[in-house]
Amino acid sequence: MDHFDKLTVEYFNSQPSGAYTSVERHKRSGFVEHVSAFQPVLMLDLGCGQGAFASLVKQYSPATKVICMDISPGMLIHAPEAFPRVVGSALAPPILSESVEMVHVQGLLHHLVGPTRAASRQFASQALFQATRILKPGGHLLLGDVYYEPGWIGGTIFWIKRGLTWIFGNQRLRGFGAPVTSFYTRSQLQKLLQVQCLEIESIRLYPWTTKKSKSWGILPIIAKKLFRLQWGDIWIIARKQ
């Protein structure tokens, strides 16, 4: 595991209960309704964090069994006890091929970081390859992440965070610093899915306002005005052919 990956795991292990548990974001995605409509027997929540999505599935689709998997034991311990909880990496999940009807991947890809942006993109591609491997034919991948546009924004954030983490260690400094992240554009995320021969069925966007980035002060407002930057949540439903 890369040094910065270790820092990422350490960072999430240190988060208290309720941190990184955005129930409202999961509800906005429309994924819960999708699960409720299809009622899969078994699904995998890859990079489940503290299990907010699994809790919603338990509420709205009680017949569905969810495998909660995360690389951070400190996050996973807060996931619902009613479901199996597995400590494992999204790059090599210990799950049988073609064994689940759905795979949920929310806010994971931008946390798969390597020594460079190119290496990070390879990690993201590998995670999606594994998610597709685990899906049964005809099964659905529910992918949610944050997009930044144009593309150079993701690279700039990546290198700033790497530099600050190298200097200050595993510290978070008003939104900067740990954890190191590697964000993508909407088209880059779509291409990552299409490489896995996944058919994209729907895309939902939730652009962020500058108020959502309060920790960065006036910077988001300046960035939007001067450079026409865009960022927000993107939720994609794709089907394995």
HELIX and SHEET records of a PDB file:
HELIX    1   1 HIS A    3  ASN A   13  1                                  11    
HELIX    2   2 VAL A   23  SER A   29  1                                   7    
HELIX    3   3 PHE A   31  PHE A   38  1                                   8    
HELIX    4   4 ALA A   52  TYR A   60  1                                   9    
HELIX    5   5 PRO A   73  LEU A   76  1                                   4    
HELIX    6   6 LEU A  109  HIS A  111  5                                   3    
HELIX    7   7 ARG A  117  ILE A  134  1                                  18    
HELIX    8   8 TRP A  152  PHE A  168  1                                  17    
HELIX    9   9 ARG A  186  VAL A  195  1                                  10    
HELIX   10  10 THR A  210  TRP A  216  5                                   7    
HELIX   11  11 LEU A  219  PHE A  227  1                                   9    
SHEET    1   A 7 ARG A  85  VAL A  87  0                                        
SHEET    2   A 7 LYS A  65  ASP A  70  1                                        
SHEET    3   A 7 LEU A  42  LEU A  46  1                                        
SHEET    4   A 7 VAL A 100  GLN A 106  1                                        
SHEET    5   A 7 LEU A 135  GLU A 149  1                                        
SHEET    6   A 7 GLN A 230  LYS A 240 -1                                        
SHEET    7   A 7 LEU A 198  PRO A 207 -1                                        
SHEET    1   B 2 ARG A 172  LEU A 173  0                                        
SHEET    2   B 2 PHE A 176  GLY A 177 -1                                        
END                                                                             
